[in-house]
Amino acid sequence: MAPSSSSTAGEKMLTLKSGDNEEFYLEESLVLQSDLIKTMVKEERISSIPLPSIKSKTLVKIIDYLKKHAELAALNKEDFKNFEKEFVNVALEELLDITVAVNYLKINDLLELCCQAVADRIKDKSVEAVQKIFKIESDFTPEEVAEFKRETPWAFEGDLDDTTN
């Protein structure tokens, strides 16, 4: 079915195209929660927005959040908080994909939620555990690491478990 340029309520529709070429047709007011899209639509007067760095799986999650956020006035705050809690209750890799995407799209409320969820997952983890979680390879020599440990022992305390759930 071909997309129409306006919804049944007369609102303008925009097309978001994911990096894996899936298209999503949404009301303009819904996607204008993204400061990036708001700027693109305002300055370039476009109705199809390519998002080559965002996979459709990630975009579906973001759209779900935008729809729920648009309904916020009709929801009680407790229901929305429960939705947010479930929204970020995903594998860390998926949460990081969403975080990078919403940073690019400039959806500030969702970015804050995702960043807090990531921070909560690494809270009280040791430096070594965080390095494993984010797959960071240290380029410090063993001597440099030993010196850091002497100078800042508190930074090397914490849970050695590299799981995040």
N, C-alpha and C positions, 0 to 999 in steps of 0.2 A: 504494500500500500504506500503510495507516495505521500510524503508529508505535506501538510497544508501550511500556509504561511501564518495562519492564526488558529488559535484553539477554539473550542466551542463557545467559550465565554468571550471571544473576541480578542483575546490576548495574543500578542505576537509570539511565534514559536522560533526557537533557535535550534540549530543542529550542532551537537558536539561530536567530533570524530576522534575516536581513540587511536592510539599508536598501532593497534592491530586492526585498524580499518572498520571498527564497528561504529555505527551511528546511533545517536540518542537524540530524540526530538523532545524538547522540553520547553515549558513556558518561560518566556524571557525573565519574568520576575523571580523565578526559581534560581536560574543560573546567575542572575545579577548579584547574588550573595558573594560571588567571586569578584574581588576588585580588579583582577586581571581581565576577566571577561567584560566587566562593566566598562573598562577603559577601551577595550577592543571594539565593542559595540558602539560606544559613544564616538570615538575618534574615526573609526574606519567604516562604520555603518554596514557591518556584515551580519549575516544571519547563519553562516556556517563557520564553525570555529574548530580548526585542527588542533589536536592535542597529541602530537606525535610521541611525547615522552611518557604518556600515561596509558597503561594497559586497560582494556575494557573491564576486567575484573575489579581493578582499583576504582575506575570511574563509576561502576555500579554502586560500590559502597559509598562513594562520595555523594552520588545523586540521592541515595537512600537517606543520608544524613541531611542533605539540603531540603528534601521533602519534609522530613520530620521537623527540622528547624523552622520551616515555613508554617507548620501547623502548631508551633509552640504556643500561640495565643489560645488555641483550643484545648491544649493539653494542660494537665496540672504539672507543676514543677517536678513532683516526685516521679511521675511517669517519664518525663523527659530525662531526668537524671538516671533512671533505670535503663532507658534506651542508650544513653551515652556509655554507661558502664558495660553494657553488652556490646556496643559498637566497637570498643577498644579491646574487647576480650577475644583477640585473634592471635594467631602466631606472630611472633616478633617481626619476622620478615615482611608479612603483610602489613603490619602496623607501620613499619618503616617506609614501605612503598606508599601508603596513604599519606604519611607525614611529608614525604618529599613532594608528592603531588599537590597537597593542599598548600604547601609553602609556595610552589610555583603558581598555583591558581590564586593565591592571596585570599584564602578564606580564614580569616584570623581566629574566629571562635573555635573552629575545628582544628586549626593548627595548635592552639593552646591546649586543647583536650588531648591531642595525640602526643605532643611533647611531654605533657604531664604523665601520660600513661607510660611512655618510654622511660622517663625519669623514675617513676615508681618501680618499674621492673629492674632497674639497675641499682636502686637504692640499697645501701649496705653491702654492695658487692666489692670484692677486692679489685685492685688494678688488674691483676692477672685474669680474673673472671670477666671483667668488662672487655679486656682485650680479646678474649676468646669469643664472647658474645658478638662483638662487632667485627670479628676476624681481622684484628689489627696486629700486624707483625711489628714487633719492636726492633728498631734499628740501633738501639743502645748496646754498648758492650756490657759484658757482665760487671766490669769494674764501675761503669757509669751507673748501672742499676743499683749496685751495692752502695755507691755514694748517695744516690737519691733516697735509698732506704734509711741510711743513717741521718740524712738531713730532714726527711719528712716521713718518719715512721707511720704516722697516722694515715698516710695515703695508701699504705700497703696492708692496712687492717681491713677486716670485713670478710664476708662470706666468699669462700673459694669456689662455691658451686656456680657453674656457668649456665644454669637453666634460668629461664625468665618467667616461668609460670608458677 
